[in-house]
Amino acid sequence: MSTAQHKIGSGFGAHSTADDVLAGADLSGKLAIVTGGYSGLGLETTRALTKAGARVVVPARRPDTAWKALAGLEGVELDELDLGDLDSVRAFAERFLDSGRTVDYVIDSAGIMACPETRVGPGWEAQFATNHLGHFALVNRLWPAIEPGGARVVSVSSRAHHFSGMRWDDVHWRTGYDKWQAYGQAKTANVLFAVHLDKLGADRGVRAFSLHPGGIITPLQRHLPKAEMVERGWIDEQGNVLNPSGFKSPEEGAATQVWAATSPQLAGMGGVYLEDCDIAEPAVEGDASGGVQAWATDPEQAERLWTLSAELTGVNAFA
């Protein structure tokens, strides 16, 4: 049975932290894979999960940088993974499968945002390839290890999915590249991925969710010129974050993905988009301030994207 895209009254909110949603939780014996788990929201997610007793595998494109960021955290393993390189995705998944372990939570937190036009692999647009296709291939290759009867896959999207639906005639932006619309398409793909994965995995007891973590100043903004962030009202000329902009702290930003992965309030649910530690409402037409756009939760588009992604990556655990 599909889950309604409406709030459930979780009791948490925009300023709840990852520690708040895990208060009293004992995740001993649980294993999570958190992509990007050494930077920004991913690092805070790793910290909160390990504090609650989980073991966390952090696949990293920059292992040396990751080791420094993760220093002092117990219960963390580091491995190498470049989501823009399908051979790297395959190698990581094979190493994990060879360990014989199962996974309780896969949190797809890594991503790039609003980068200059960049091509990876066979000429794929980098934001779509890294944020969506890399995670698609990763989850499908890890599928034999994803624990039936309770595992969750969490796809970290963004309110930026409002910027663009799927450009089916040109998903790789061969013409007329726009960094923000390309990011929006990639974030729409993150939502659609969770919609169809949940449909495929529900009978096995594996549920999938997508989410908007909130606006947070993190290394995700590394491709943006300072002048652009000043113009958008995110920071001042000295680089200070402008609190009236409504930015969350990293601890608050990580809360929704941690809640999605672990909360008993979501038992038996799946395939929905979350924000502020609750299920989001459908977006109001013409209002991009919150909620989820219909194009991102359309099951037909979700299946179409799954088929395209399987063709592009050559991976489909359900074929």
C-alpha positions as CSV (number, residue, x, y, z in Angstrom):
1,M,0.0,0.0,0.0
2,S,1.4,3.4,-1.0
3,T,2.1,6.0,1.7
4,A,0.1,9.3,1.6
5,Q,2.2,12.3,0.8
6,H,1.0,14.2,3.9
7,K,2.4,15.1,7.3
8,I,2.0,12.6,10.1
9,G,2.7,15.0,13.0
10,S,6.1,13.5,14.0
11,G,6.6,16.0,16.9
12,F,9.9,17.1,15.4
13,G,10.5,20.1,13.3
14,A,12.9,22.4,11.3
15,H,15.2,22.9,14.3
16,S,15.3,19.4,15.6
17,T,18.8,17.9,15.5
18,A,20.0,14.5,14.5
19,D,20.6,13.8,18.2
20,D,17.1,14.8,19.0
21,V,15.6,12.3,16.6
22,L,17.9,9.6,18.0
23,A,17.3,10.4,21.6
24,G,17.0,7.0,23.5
25,A,17.7,5.0,20.4
26,D,20.1,2.0,20.6
27,L,21.5,1.2,17.1
28,S,24.0,-1.3,18.4
29,G,24.4,-4.1,15.8
30,K,23.1,-1.8,12.9
31,L,25.3,-1.0,9.9
32,A,24.9,2.1,7.8
33,I,26.6,3.1,4.5
34,V,26.7,6.9,4.3
35,T,28.0,8.4,1.1
36,G,29.7,11.7,1.7
37,G,29.7,10.8,5.3
38,Y,32.9,12.8,6.0
39,S,31.7,16.3,5.0
40,G,28.8,18.6,5.8
41,L,25.6,16.9,6.5
42,G,27.1,13.5,5.9
43,L,29.7,14.0,8.6
44,E,27.0,15.0,11.1
45,T,25.0,12.0,10.1
46,T,27.9,9.7,10.6
47,R,28.6,11.3,14.0
48,A,25.0,10.9,15.2
49,L,24.6,7.3,14.0
50,T,27.9,6.2,15.6
51,K,27.0,8.0,18.9
52,A,23.8,5.9,19.0
53,G,25.8,2.7,18.5
54,A,25.7,2.0,14.8
55,R,28.7,1.1,12.7
56,V,29.1,3.3,9.7
57,V,30.9,2.7,6.4
58,V,31.9,5.9,4.8
59,P,32.8,5.6,1.1
60,A,34.9,8.6,0.1
61,R,36.3,10.1,-3.1
62,R,39.1,11.8,-1.0
63,P,40.1,9.2,1.6
64,D,42.9,11.3,3.0
65,T,40.5,14.2,3.6
66,A,37.9,11.8,5.0
67,W,40.3,10.3,7.5
68,K,41.1,13.8,8.9
69,A,37.4,14.7,9.2
70,L,36.5,11.4,10.9
71,A,39.4,11.4,13.3
72,G,38.2,10.5,16.8
73,L,34.9,8.9,15.8
74,E,34.6,5.3,16.8
75,G,32.6,2.7,14.8
76,V,33.6,4.2,11.4
77,E,35.1,2.4,8.5
78,L,36.5,4.2,5.4
79,D,36.6,3.0,1.9
80,E,37.2,4.5,-1.5
81,L,34.4,5.5,-3.9
82,D,33.9,8.0,-6.7
83,L,30.3,8.2,-7.6
84,G,31.1,9.7,-11.0
85,D,33.1,6.6,-12.0
86,L,31.0,3.4,-12.4
87,D,34.1,1.2,-12.2
88,S,34.8,2.7,-8.8
89,V,31.1,2.1,-7.7
90,R,31.4,-1.5,-8.8
91,A,34.7,-2.1,-7.0
92,F,33.4,-0.6,-3.7
93,A,30.2,-2.7,-3.9
94,E,32.2,-5.9,-4.6
95,R,34.5,-5.2,-1.7
96,F,31.5,-4.7,0.6
97,L,29.7,-7.8,-0.6
98,D,32.8,-9.9,-0.2
99,S,32.7,-8.9,3.5
100,G,29.6,-11.0,3.9
101,R,27.8,-8.3,5.9
102,T,24.3,-6.9,5.5
103,V,23.2,-3.2,5.5
104,D,20.4,-1.7,7.6
105,Y,20.6,1.9,6.3
106,V,21.9,3.3,3.0
107,I,22.0,7.1,3.1
108,D,22.9,8.6,-0.2
109,S,24.1,11.9,1.1
110,A,27.0,12.8,-1.2
111,G,26.5,15.2,-4.0
112,I,27.6,18.2,-6.1
113,M,25.7,21.4,-6.6
114,A,25.6,24.1,-9.3
115,C,29.0,23.2,-10.8
116,P,30.4,24.5,-14.1
117,E,29.5,22.3,-17.0
118,T,31.4,19.1,-16.4
119,R,31.4,15.8,-18.1
120,V,32.1,12.4,-16.5
121,G,32.1,8.8,-17.8
122,P,30.9,8.6,-21.4
123,G,30.1,12.4,-21.5
124,W,27.4,12.4,-18.9
125,E,26.4,15.7,-17.2
126,A,28.2,15.6,-13.8
127,Q,25.4,16.5,-11.5
128,F,22.9,14.0,-12.9
129,A,25.7,11.3,-13.1
130,T,27.1,11.9,-9.6
131,N,24.0,12.7,-7.6
132,H,21.7,10.2,-9.3
133,L,23.3,7.6,-11.6
134,G,26.2,6.8,-9.2
135,H,23.8,6.3,-6.3
136,F,21.5,4.2,-8.6
137,A,24.3,1.9,-9.5
138,L,25.6,1.7,-5.9
139,V,22.2,0.7,-4.4
140,N,21.5,-1.8,-7.2
141,R,25.0,-3.4,-6.7
142,L,24.6,-3.5,-3.0
143,W,21.1,-4.9,-3.2
144,P,22.1,-8.5,-2.2
145,A,23.4,-7.1,1.1
146,I,20.5,-4.8,1.9
147,E,18.8,-6.4,4.8
148,P,15.2,-7.6,4.0
149,G,12.5,-6.9,6.5
150,G,13.6,-3.6,7.8
151,A,16.4,-1.9,5.8
152,R,15.9,1.6,4.5
153,V,17.4,3.5,1.6
154,V,17.5,7.3,2.0
155,S,18.0,9.5,-1.1
156,V,19.0,13.0,-0.1
157,S,17.3,15.4,-2.5
158,S,16.6,19.1,-2.1
159,R,14.0,21.8,-2.4
160,A,16.0,22.6,-5.6
161,H,13.9,19.8,-7.3
162,H,11.4,22.6,-7.8
163,F,13.9,24.1,-10.3
164,S,13.4,21.4,-13.0
165,G,11.6,18.2,-13.7
166,M,13.2,15.6,-15.9
167,R,14.4,16.8,-19.3
168,W,13.7,13.6,-21.1
169,D,14.8,14.9,-24.4
170,D,18.2,16.0,-23.1
171,V,19.0,14.6,-19.6
172,H,22.7,15.3,-20.1
173,W,22.3,18.9,-21.1
174,R,24.0,18.6,-24.4
175,T,22.6,22.0,-25.3
176,G,22.0,25.1,-23.2
177,Y,23.6,24.1,-19.9
178,D,22.2,25.8,-16.8
179,K,23.9,24.9,-13.6
180,W,20.9,25.4,-11.4
181,Q,18.4,23.7,-13.6
182,A,20.8,20.8,-14.0
183,Y,21.0,20.6,-10.2
184,G,17.2,20.7,-10.0
185,Q,16.9,17.8,-12.5
186,A,19.4,15.8,-10.5
187,K,17.4,16.4,-7.3
188,T,14.2,15.5,-9.0
189,A,15.9,12.3,-10.0
190,N,16.8,11.6,-6.4
191,V,13.1,11.7,-5.5
192,L,11.9,9.6,-8.4
193,F,14.6,7.0,-7.6
194,A,13.1,6.6,-4.1
195,V,9.6,6.4,-5.4
196,H,10.3,3.4,-7.7
197,L,12.9,1.7,-5.4
198,D,10.2,1.6,-2.7
199,K,7.7,0.1,-5.1
200,L,10.2,-2.6,-6.0
201,G,11.5,-3.3,-2.5
202,A,8.4,-3.0,-0.4
203,D,7.5,-6.7,-0.7
204,R,10.9,-7.6,0.7
205,G,10.5,-5.1,3.6
206,V,13.0,-2.6,2.2
207,R,11.6,0.9,2.1
208,A,13.0,4.0,0.5
209,F,12.6,7.7,1.2
210,S,13.8,11.0,-0.3
211,L,14.1,14.3,1.5
212,H,15.0,18.0,1.6
213,P,17.5,18.5,4.5
214,G,17.0,22.2,4.6
215,G,19.3,25.1,3.6
216,I,22.7,24.7,5.3
217,I,26.1,26.3,4.5
218,T,28.4,23.4,3.9
219,P,31.2,22.4,1.4
220,L,28.3,21.7,-1.0
221,Q,28.6,25.4,-2.0
222,R,32.2,25.0,-3.1
223,H,31.4,25.7,-6.7
224,L,29.6,29.0,-6.0
225,P,31.5,32.3,-6.3
226,K,31.4,34.3,-3.1
227,A,29.7,37.2,-5.0
228,E,26.8,34.9,-6.0
229,M,26.2,33.8,-2.4
230,V,26.3,37.4,-1.3
231,E,23.8,38.3,-4.0
232,R,21.5,35.5,-2.9
233,G,21.6,36.8,0.7
234,W,23.3,33.7,2.1
235,I,26.4,35.4,3.4
236,D,27.7,38.9,3.9
237,E,30.8,40.5,2.3
238,Q,33.0,39.1,5.1
239,G,31.7,35.5,4.5
240,N,29.5,35.4,7.6
241,V,26.3,33.4,7.3
242,L,23.2,35.6,7.4
243,N,20.9,33.9,10.0
244,P,17.8,35.7,8.7
245,S,18.2,33.6,5.5
246,G,16.8,30.7,7.4
247,F,19.8,28.4,7.3
248,K,20.0,25.4,9.5
249,S,23.0,24.2,11.5
250,P,24.6,21.0,10.2
251,E,23.1,19.2,13.3
252,E,19.6,20.3,12.2
253,G,20.3,19.6,8.6
254,A,21.2,16.0,9.2
255,A,18.1,15.4,11.3
256,T,15.7,14.5,8.5
257,Q,17.9,11.9,6.9
258,V,18.7,10.3,10.2
259,W,15.0,10.3,11.0
260,A,14.2,8.8,7.6
261,A,16.7,6.0,8.2
262,T,15.8,5.1,11.7
263,S,12.5,6.4,13.0
264,P,9.9,3.8,14.1
265,Q,7.3,6.5,13.2
266,L,7.9,5.6,9.5
267,A,7.4,1.8,10.0
268,G,5.4,0.4,7.1
269,M,5.7,3.5,5.1
270,G,7.9,4.5,2.1
271,G,8.3,6.1,-1.2
272,V,7.6,9.6,0.1
273,Y,9.5,12.9,0.2
274,L,10.3,14.3,3.7
275,E,11.3,17.7,5.1
276,D,11.8,19.0,8.6
277,C,11.5,15.5,10.1
278,D,8.1,14.8,8.7
279,I,6.4,13.7,5.5
280,A,6.1,16.8,3.3
281,E,2.9,18.1,1.8
282,P,2.4,18.3,-2.0
283,A,3.7,21.6,-3.3
284,V,1.2,24.3,-4.0
285,E,1.2,25.4,-7.7
286,G,3.4,28.4,-8.1
287,D,4.9,28.1,-4.6
288,A,8.5,26.8,-4.4
289,S,8.9,27.5,-0.7
290,G,8.1,23.9,0.4
291,G,6.5,20.6,-0.3
292,V,7.2,18.3,-3.2
293,Q,6.4,18.8,-6.9
294,A,4.0,16.3,-8.6
295,W,6.6,15.7,-11.3
296,A,9.0,14.3,-8.6
297,T,6.5,11.8,-7.2
298,D,4.8,10.6,-10.4
299,P,5.1,6.8,-10.5
300,E,5.2,6.7,-14.3
301,Q,8.1,9.1,-14.4
302,A,9.8,7.2,-11.6
303,E,9.6,3.9,-13.6
304,R,10.8,5.7,-16.8
305,L,13.8,7.0,-14.9
306,W,14.6,3.6,-13.5
307,T,14.5,2.1,-17.0
308,L,16.8,4.8,-18.4
309,S,19.2,4.6,-15.4
310,A,19.4,0.8,-15.8
311,E,20.2,1.2,-19.5
312,L,22.9,3.9,-18.9
313,T,24.6,2.1,-16.0
314,G,24.1,-1.5,-17.1
315,V,22.9,-2.4,-13.6
316,N,19.4,-3.5,-12.5
317,A,19.0,-5.7,-9.4
318,F,15.4,-6.3,-10.3
319,A,15.8,-7.4,-14.0
